[in-house]
């Protein structure tokens, strides 16, 4: 005789955690499923807004996103702690809802003064780190864009010079790869598209007359 197997169902804890490896940093992170979804959307939004390119810029953008997540979490903890304090039995009451709520907030603030001070210091350090990383990211992006514009300007000049002599010039074929700044990873097809755009724009400007300036009336 075999014992009959009995199935038992266990309800999943809504606070259960998921462990996943972050696609950019490679770090294993443990969060609830809802927090993981919110965090992923949060990071994607920052990367889209900051538009980093290359490993260093992407790392800075991720650090900024993480610190902004920490600041938002800190604010949520602060609000939750005050809500918890207001749900505790009243020590002082005036039998008026708004006054009693103010009393409860004051009591919570006094009892949690040390923790609130630590939270304020934590937020201040985090905010300053965000500002430093934002400056570093903007400086790197400005340097990258300036270098890219210089390469495009050089390639455009070479293309115009070749055209003036009736010679062909293919950026992807003729522009030397060693002339590209190695730290930025510029691609010749990308540069060629910009050069083509610049040449077409210059040609259009040469064929379209400038708008006439309106005559000013004499005073």
Order of alpha helices (4+ residues) and beta strands (2+ residues): beta-beta-alpha-alpha-alpha-alpha-alpha-alpha
